[in-house]
Amino acid sequence: MNRRQAYLEKLSTELHSRGMQTTLKRARHLLLHVTNSAASALTESVYCEQQGDAWVFCWAAGQPIGPAENISAVADRIQYVLREVEP
């Protein structure tokens, strides 16, 4: 297993513990698809890449989420983005 996959699997485990659904898939990048279990329309894809000496999680569109060494903070951000909002 390479570092990219290891980081994505750690993130997957963290998000599962928070009630999110995740699936690891291969595309242009190895992607982690994340879905809010309570609202399946709320879904995003995340990948992990090396930038200089650090590994960083990014949204599928390329914007950085946070450093791969801080799984909890990245999971917080993903959970925030995929949250249900009361009307």
DSSP file (Angstrom, degrees, kcal/mol; ACC not computed):
  #  RESIDUE AA STRUCTURE BP1 BP2  ACC     N-H-->O    O-->H-N    N-H-->O    O-->H-N    TCO  KAPPA ALPHA  PHI   PSI    X-CA   Y-CA   Z-CA
    1    1 A M              0   0    0      0, 0.0     2,-0.1     0, 0.0     0, 0.0   0.000 360.0 360.0 360.0 135.0    0.0    0.0    0.0
    2    2 A N     >  -     0   0    0      1,-0.1     4,-2.3     4,-0.0     5,-0.2  -0.393 360.0-102.6 -89.3 172.1    1.4    3.4   -0.9
    3    3 A R  H  > S+     0   0    0      1,-0.2     4,-2.9     2,-0.2     5,-0.2   0.884 118.7  57.0 -62.8 -39.9    1.1    6.6    1.3
    4    4 A R  H  > S+     0   0    0      1,-0.2     4,-2.3     2,-0.2    -1,-0.2   0.952 111.5  42.0 -56.3 -51.4   -1.7    8.1   -0.8
    5    5 A Q  H  > S+     0   0    0      1,-0.2     4,-2.5     2,-0.2    -1,-0.2   0.894 112.8  54.3 -64.8 -39.6   -3.9    5.0   -0.2
    6    6 A A  H  X S+     0   0    0     -4,-2.3     4,-2.1     2,-0.2    -2,-0.2   0.924 110.2  46.2 -61.4 -44.9   -2.9    4.8    3.5
    7    7 A Y  H  X S+     0   0    0     -4,-2.9     4,-2.4     2,-0.2    -1,-0.2   0.920 112.8  50.0 -63.6 -43.5   -3.9    8.4    4.1
    8    8 A L  H  X S+     0   0    0     -4,-2.3     4,-2.4    -5,-0.2    -2,-0.2   0.883 110.6  50.1 -63.5 -37.6   -7.2    7.9    2.3
    9    9 A E  H  X S+     0   0    0     -4,-2.5     4,-2.3     2,-0.2    -1,-0.2   0.878 109.7  50.8 -69.0 -36.6   -8.0    4.8    4.3
   10   10 A K  H  X S+     0   0    0     -4,-2.1     4,-2.2     2,-0.2    -2,-0.2   0.921 112.1  47.4 -63.8 -42.9   -7.2    6.6    7.5
   11   11 A L  H  X S+     0   0    0     -4,-2.4     4,-2.7     1,-0.2     5,-0.2   0.910 110.0  53.2 -64.0 -41.4   -9.6    9.4    6.5
   12   12 A S  H  X S+     0   0    0     -4,-2.4     4,-2.6     1,-0.2    -2,-0.2   0.922 108.7  49.4 -58.2 -45.8  -12.2    6.8    5.5
   13   13 A T  H  X S+     0   0    0     -4,-2.3     4,-1.9     2,-0.2    -1,-0.2   0.911 111.9  48.7 -60.9 -43.7  -12.0    5.2    8.9
   14   14 A E  H  X S+     0   0    0     -4,-2.2     4,-0.6     1,-0.2    -2,-0.2   0.921 112.8  46.9 -63.3 -44.6  -12.4    8.6   10.7
   15   15 A L  H ><>S+     0   0    0     -4,-2.7     5,-2.4     1,-0.2     3,-0.9   0.879 109.1  54.7 -67.5 -36.9  -15.4    9.6    8.6
   16   16 A H  H ><5S+     0   0    0     -4,-2.6     3,-2.0     1,-0.2    -1,-0.2   0.903 103.1  56.6 -59.9 -40.8  -17.0    6.1    9.1
   17   17 A S  H 3<5S+     0   0    0     -4,-1.9    -1,-0.2     1,-0.3    -2,-0.2   0.704 106.1  51.9 -65.2 -17.2  -16.7    6.7   12.9
   18   18 A R  T <<5S-     0   0    0     -3,-0.9    -1,-0.3    -4,-0.6    -2,-0.2   0.301 126.4-100.0-100.1   6.5  -18.7    9.9   12.4
   19   19 A G  T < 5S+     0   0    0     -3,-2.0    18,-0.6     1,-0.3     2,-0.2   0.581  77.7 135.2  89.9  10.6  -21.5    8.2   10.5
   20   20 A M  E   < -A   36   0A   0     -5,-2.4     2,-0.4    16,-0.1    -1,-0.3  -0.601  52.0-127.3 -89.7 153.6  -20.4    9.1    6.9
   21   21 A Q  E     -A   35   0A   0     14,-2.8    14,-2.8    -2,-0.2     2,-0.3  -0.827  30.7-176.1 -97.0 139.1  -20.4    6.6    4.1
   22   22 A T  E     -A   34   0A   0     -2,-0.4     2,-0.4    12,-0.2    12,-0.2  -0.983  15.0-174.6-137.6 149.4  -17.2    6.2    2.1
   23   23 A T  E     -A   33   0A   0     10,-1.9    10,-3.3    -2,-0.3     2,-0.5  -0.983  19.2-140.9-141.5 129.7  -16.0    4.3   -1.0
   24   24 A L  E     +A   32   0A   0     -2,-0.4     2,-0.3     8,-0.2     8,-0.2  -0.808  32.0 172.0 -91.5 124.8  -12.4    4.3   -2.3
   25   25 A K  E     -A   31   0A   0      6,-3.2     6,-3.5    -2,-0.5     2,-0.5  -0.949  31.1-123.5-135.2 152.7  -12.3    4.3   -6.2
   26   26 A R  E     +A   30   0A   0     -2,-0.3     4,-0.2     4,-0.2     2,-0.2  -0.831  48.3 130.3 -95.6 131.9   -9.8    4.7   -8.9
   27   27 A A  S    S-     0   0    0      2,-1.9     3,-0.0    -2,-0.5    -1,-0.0  -0.416  86.1 -38.6-142.1-137.6  -10.1    7.5  -11.4
   28   28 A R  S    S+     0   0    0     -2,-0.2     2,-0.3     2,-0.0    -2,-0.0   0.905 141.2  17.1 -60.9 -39.5   -7.6   10.0  -12.6
   29   29 A H  S    S-     0   0    0     -4,-0.1    -2,-1.9    20,-0.0     2,-0.7  -0.805 102.7 -91.7-117.7 163.9   -6.5    9.9   -8.9
   30   30 A L  E     -A   26   0A   0     -2,-0.3    18,-0.5    -4,-0.2     2,-0.3  -0.744  58.8-161.0 -72.6 119.5   -7.4    7.4   -6.2
   31   31 A L  E     -A   25   0A   0     -6,-3.5    -6,-3.2    -2,-0.7     2,-0.6  -0.822  23.5-148.6-113.0 145.0  -10.5    9.1   -4.9
   32   32 A L  E     -AB  24  46A   0     14,-3.1    14,-2.1    -2,-0.3     2,-0.5  -0.958  17.7-153.4-106.9 114.3  -12.5    8.7   -1.6
   33   33 A H  E     -AB  23  45A   0    -10,-3.3   -10,-1.9    -2,-0.6     2,-0.4  -0.783  13.7-165.7 -88.2 127.3  -16.2    9.3   -2.3
   34   34 A V  E     -AB  22  44A   0     10,-3.3    10,-2.4    -2,-0.5     2,-0.4  -0.952   7.6-177.0-120.7 132.1  -17.8   10.6    0.9
   35   35 A T  E     -AB  21  43A   0    -14,-2.8   -14,-2.8    -2,-0.4     2,-0.6  -0.986  31.7-119.1-130.7 137.9  -21.6   10.7    1.4
   36   36 A N  E >   -AB  20  39A   0      6,-2.6     3,-1.2     3,-0.5     6,-0.3  -0.655  23.8-146.6 -70.9 119.2  -23.7   12.0    4.3
   37   37 A S  T 3  S+     0   0    0    -18,-0.6     3,-0.3    -2,-0.6    -1,-0.2   0.788  97.0  49.3 -61.0 -29.2  -25.5    8.9    5.5
   38   38 A A  T 3  S+     0   0    0      1,-0.3    -1,-0.3   -19,-0.1     2,-0.2   0.617 124.0  27.9 -86.8 -13.1  -28.6   11.0    6.5
   39   39 A A  E X   -B   36   0A   0     -3,-1.2     3,-2.6     3,-0.2    -3,-0.5  -0.681  65.8-170.2-150.5  88.1  -28.7   12.8    3.1
   40   40 A S  E 3  S+     0   0A   0     -3,-0.3    -3,-0.1     1,-0.3    -1,-0.1   0.640  82.9  68.8 -62.6 -15.2  -27.4   10.9    0.2
   41   41 A A  E 3  S+     0   0A   0      1,-0.1     2,-1.1    -6,-0.1    -1,-0.3   0.708  82.9  82.8 -73.0 -18.4  -27.5   13.9   -2.1
   42   42 A L  E <   +     0   0A   0     -3,-2.6    -6,-2.6    -6,-0.3     2,-0.3  -0.743  65.6 140.2 -89.3  98.6  -24.7   15.4    0.0
   43   43 A T  E     +B   35   0A   0     -2,-1.1     2,-0.3    -8,-0.2    -8,-0.2  -0.983  24.1 174.7-143.0 149.1  -21.6   13.8   -1.5
   44   44 A E  E     -B   34   0A   0    -10,-2.4   -10,-3.3    -2,-0.3     2,-0.4  -0.965  23.3-129.3-147.9 160.7  -18.1   14.9   -2.4
   45   45 A S  E     -B   33   0A   0     -2,-0.3    15,-2.0   -12,-0.2     2,-0.3  -0.934  22.7-170.7-116.6 143.6  -14.9   13.3   -3.7
   46   46 A V  E     -BC  32  59A   0    -14,-2.1   -14,-3.1    -2,-0.4     2,-0.3  -0.964   3.9-175.1-132.0 143.4  -11.5   13.7   -2.0
   47   47 A Y  E     - C   0  58A   0     11,-2.6    11,-2.9    -2,-0.3     2,-0.4  -0.870  17.2-134.3-131.2 172.1   -8.0   12.8   -3.1
   48   48 A C  E     + C   0  57A   0    -18,-0.5     2,-0.3    -2,-0.3     9,-0.2  -0.992  25.9 171.4-129.8 133.3   -4.6   13.0   -1.5
   49   49 A E  E     - C   0  56A   0      7,-2.5     7,-3.0    -2,-0.4     2,-0.5  -0.965  34.9-109.1-140.6 157.3   -1.4   14.3   -3.1
   50   50 A Q  E     - C   0  55A   0     -2,-0.3     2,-0.5     5,-0.2     5,-0.3  -0.740  28.5-175.6 -86.6 130.0    2.1   15.2   -2.2
   51   51 A Q  E >   - C   0  54A   0      3,-3.7     3,-1.7    -2,-0.5     2,-0.4  -0.927  64.9 -50.0-126.2 103.8    2.9   18.9   -2.3
   52   52 A G  T 3  S-     0   0    0     -2,-0.5    -2,-0.0     1,-0.3     0, 0.0  -0.564 122.9 -20.5  67.3-125.9    6.6   19.4   -1.6
   53   53 A D  T 3  S+     0   0    0     -2,-0.4     2,-0.3    -3,-0.1    -1,-0.3   0.490 127.4  75.6 -91.0  -4.7    7.5   17.5    1.5
   54   54 A A  E <  S-C   51   0A   0     -3,-1.7    -3,-3.7    14,-0.0     2,-0.4  -0.759  71.2-133.4-112.6 154.3    3.9   17.3    2.8
   55   55 A W  E     -C   50   0A   0     -2,-0.3    13,-2.8    -5,-0.3    14,-0.5  -0.871  27.7-168.9-101.3 139.6    0.8   15.2    1.8
   56   56 A V  E     -CD  49  67A   0     -7,-3.0    -7,-2.5    -2,-0.4     2,-0.3  -0.984  20.0-132.7-134.0 137.2   -2.4   17.2    1.4
   57   57 A F  E     -CD  48  66A   0      9,-3.0     8,-3.4    -2,-0.4     9,-1.3  -0.717  31.8-174.8 -83.8 140.6   -6.1   16.2    1.1
   58   58 A C  E     -CD  47  64A   0    -11,-2.9   -11,-2.6    -2,-0.3     2,-0.1  -0.964  28.6-110.0-135.0 151.0   -7.9   18.0   -1.8
   59   59 A W  E >   -C   46   0A   0      4,-3.0     3,-2.5    -2,-0.3   -13,-0.2  -0.404  44.4-103.7 -67.8 158.1  -11.5   18.2   -3.1
   60   60 A A  T 3  S+     0   0    0    -15,-2.0   -14,-0.1     1,-0.3    -1,-0.1   0.780 123.1  61.9 -57.4 -27.6  -11.9   16.6   -6.5
   61   61 A A  T 3  S-     0   0    0    -16,-0.2    -1,-0.3     2,-0.1   -15,-0.1   0.547 123.1-104.8 -77.4  -7.1  -11.9   20.1   -8.0
   62   62 A G  S <  S+     0   0    0     -3,-2.5    -2,-0.1     1,-0.3    -1,-0.0   0.258  75.0 134.2 107.6 -12.3   -8.4   20.6   -6.7
   63   63 A Q        -     0   0    0      1,-0.1    -4,-3.0    -5,-0.1    -1,-0.3  -0.521  58.9-113.5 -73.2 136.5   -8.9   23.0   -3.8
   64   64 A P  E     -D   58   0A   0      0, 0.0    -6,-0.3     0, 0.0    -1,-0.1  -0.387  27.6-175.0 -69.0 145.3   -6.9   21.9   -0.7
   65   65 A I  E     -     0   0A   0     -8,-3.4    -7,-0.2     1,-0.4    12,-0.0   0.774  57.4 -64.9-101.9 -46.5   -8.8   20.7    2.4
   66   66 A G  E     -D   57   0A   0     -9,-1.3    -9,-3.0    11,-0.0    -1,-0.4  -0.949  63.8 -50.2 169.9 172.6   -5.9   20.3    4.8
   67   67 A P  E >   -D   56   0A   0      0, 0.0     3,-1.8     0, 0.0   -11,-0.3  -0.369  40.4-132.1 -69.3 141.3   -2.7   18.4    5.6
   68   68 A A  T 3  S+     0   0    0    -13,-2.8     3,-0.4     1,-0.3   -12,-0.1   0.710 104.9  66.9 -65.7 -20.3   -2.9   14.6    5.6
   69   69 A E  T 3  S+     0   0    0    -14,-0.5     2,-0.4     1,-0.2    -1,-0.3   0.617  95.8  58.9 -74.9 -11.3   -1.1   14.5    9.0
   70   70 A N    <>  +     0   0    0     -3,-1.8     4,-2.0     1,-0.2     3,-0.3  -0.562  61.6 160.7-118.6  66.9   -4.2   16.1   10.5
   71   71 A I  H  > S+     0   0    0     -2,-0.4     4,-2.8    -3,-0.4     5,-0.2   0.869  72.2  55.6 -54.7 -43.1   -6.9   13.6    9.7
   72   72 A S  H  > S+     0   0    0      1,-0.2     4,-2.3     2,-0.2    -1,-0.2   0.911 108.5  45.9 -61.7 -44.7   -9.3   14.9   12.4
   73   73 A A  H  > S+     0   0    0     -3,-0.3     4,-2.0     2,-0.2    -1,-0.2   0.884 113.6  49.7 -66.9 -38.2   -9.3   18.5   11.1
   74   74 A V  H  X S+     0   0    0     -4,-2.0     4,-2.4    -7,-0.2    -2,-0.2   0.920 111.2  49.1 -65.9 -43.0   -9.8   17.3    7.5
   75   75 A A  H  X S+     0   0    0     -4,-2.8     4,-2.8     1,-0.2    -2,-0.2   0.888 108.5  54.5 -63.1 -38.8  -12.7   15.1    8.6
   76   76 A D  H  X S+     0   0    0     -4,-2.3     4,-2.2    -5,-0.2    -1,-0.2   0.932 109.8  46.9 -57.9 -45.9  -14.1   18.1   10.5
   77   77 A R  H  X S+     0   0    0     -4,-2.0     4,-2.4     2,-0.2    -2,-0.2   0.917 113.5  47.2 -64.7 -44.8  -14.0   20.2    7.3
   78   78 A I  H  X S+     0   0    0     -4,-2.4     4,-2.3     1,-0.2    -1,-0.2   0.926 112.5  49.9 -63.6 -44.4  -15.6   17.4    5.2
   79   79 A Q  H  < S+     0   0    0     -4,-2.8    -1,-0.2     1,-0.2    -2,-0.2   0.889 110.7  50.9 -61.6 -39.2  -18.3   16.8    7.8
   80   80 A Y  H >< S+     0   0    0     -4,-2.2     3,-1.1    -5,-0.2    -2,-0.2   0.921 111.2  47.1 -64.0 -45.2  -19.0   20.6    7.9
   81   81 A V  H 3< S+     0   0    0     -4,-2.4    -2,-0.2     1,-0.2    -1,-0.2   0.866 116.0  44.7 -66.0 -36.3  -19.3   20.8    4.1
   82   82 A L  T 3< S+     0   0    0     -4,-2.3    -1,-0.2    -5,-0.2    -2,-0.2   0.183  88.1 125.8 -95.0  17.5  -21.6   17.8    3.9
   83   83 A R    <   -     0   0    0     -3,-1.1     2,-0.3    -5,-0.1    -3,-0.1  -0.354  65.4-111.9 -75.0 155.3  -23.8   18.7    6.8
   84   84 A E        -     0   0    0     -2,-0.1     2,-0.5   -42,-0.0    -1,-0.1  -0.692  29.8-149.9 -81.8 139.5  -27.6   19.0    6.5
   85   85 A V        -     0   0    0     -2,-0.3     0, 0.0     2,-0.0     0, 0.0  -0.954  11.1-129.8-115.8 127.7  -28.8   22.5    6.9
   86   86 A E              0   0    0     -2,-0.5     0, 0.0     1,-0.1     0, 0.0  -0.541 360.0 360.0 -72.4 136.7  -32.2   23.2    8.3
   87   87 A P              0   0    0      0, 0.0    -1,-0.1     0, 0.0    -2,-0.0   0.499 360.0 360.0 -68.1 360.0  -34.4   25.5    6.2
